[in-house]
């Protein structure tokens, strides 16, 4: 169906604001990356291309991350959607296959464009390496274009943990959310006060799952008082940054010893609470605005291609910088007046190039036809769980090691596991196939 047809067929019961938040959060991340990424060419006898972050050049701008680091909103929206989807499938799917059916239903639009992105960049990296091409911005690009995959990996974990956490939510409500918040705070106490090694990695789960749990509460119509959530989160983040070991930036910064993002900190969790409260405060006027047919059609159309745009936006941005360097266009020093004058042009061209890439790859974001649940299969659930685990390690591994050095098996340590780029690609492909096969049913008859 075309976006206009989908918009016209939208039931009155649908929470349109959630769709707007999904598009707006990804769009904000894309725009933030286009604006904050810098490419600097230095010469000391040979040309050196450095990719940096505007926030490191202009530290005063780091306060903007308290509005632009909006990924917690996307995980909040994910919790809402996952709760509704799992409950709907539970009502019409055999118990023995509901988990695999849920993973298949929720991960189609996520994994299909991701696997295509990995396949295209993996093949290109292999061809370039065999041809002996490399150096300069190309080497940097092979590493950087894979970085957004960290988000895919975390989101896979959110989907995988939805059934048990939804059961905890249905039993304990706000208590389940409070338990995750307490666990995240305990991890930071162990990390900073007691110096326990490696414990900080647990907050990849506790911080993001706590925000995800707020989506369950929203799905049940129990989001609490938004102004309390926003006020408490903002005050908590401000106090932790002012008097604790936490940096001001809510995104990762080059060379920093402590990051709020990798691994997530309790300050980032407070930041997420403030953002969720803030967007909930805007719900009523935004919902009225979404009642306009033209506005809603735009949101539906944007949702249909948002994941493809997210995956390819860094490719477009680095392509713009590559074209400027190839044309011998002078790149001003980051943060200077000339840099700011050039920024709108770079962003506009990056947006146009992203649109071209979306047009080329958007078909892979379309879900397959509606299928009836197949007969119960004892192995479907375990196969789906194994598949999503392989995908999680694969995409997180690629986000760390990138596509460079495929033949050499360049590696990175993911928590306690050493992952190479070829192994990460194979894990992602194998995991995707397992999820596809375990959740596939019979085509629905006309």
NORDAKA-V219082 format. One line per field, one symbol per residue. phi: phi as a letter, one per 40 degrees, with the letter a starting at -180 (. if undefined). burial: I if it has 9 or more other ideal C-beta (glycine too) atoms within 8 Angstrom, else O. A space follows every 10 residues. Layout:
phi: ???
burial: ???
This chain:
phi: .cdccccccc cccccccccc cccccccccc cccccccbbb bbbagacbbb bbbdcccbdc ccccccbccb ddcccccddd cccccccccc cbbddcbccc ccdcccbdcc ccccccdccc cccccccccc cgciggcccc cccccccccd cccccdcdcc cddccccccc cbgccccccc ccccccdccc cccbgccgcc cccccccccc cdcccccccc gbcgcdcccc cccccccccc ccbbcccccc bcbdgccbbc bbccbccccc dccccccccc cccccccccc ccdccccccc ccccbccccc cbccdccccc cccccccfcc cccdgcdccc ccddcccccc cccccccccc bcccccccdc bcdccdbccc cdcccccccc cccccccccc cgccgcccgd bacbfbbcbb cdcccccccc ccccccccbc bcdccc
burial: OOIOOIIOOI OOOOOIIIII IIIIIIIIII IIIIIIIIII IOOOOOOOIO IIIIIIIOOO OIOOIIOIII IIIIIIIIII IIIIIIIOIO OOIOOIIIII IIIIIIIIII IIIIIIIIOO IIOIIIOIIO OOOOOOIIII IIIIIIIIII IIIIIIIIII IIIOIIOIIO OOIIOIIOII IOIIIOIIII IOOOOOOOII OIIIIIIIII IIIIIIIIIO OOIOOIOIII IIIIOIIOII IOOIOIIOII IIIOOIOOII IOIIIIIIII IIIIIIIIII IOIOOIIOOI OOOOIIIOII IIIIIIIIII IIIIIIIIII IIOIIOOOOO IIOIIOOOIO OIIOOIIOII IOIIOOIIOO IIOIIOOOOO IOIOOOIOOI IOIIIIIIII IIIIIIIIII IIIIIIOOII IIOIOOOOII IOIIIIIIII IIIIIIOIIO IOOOOO
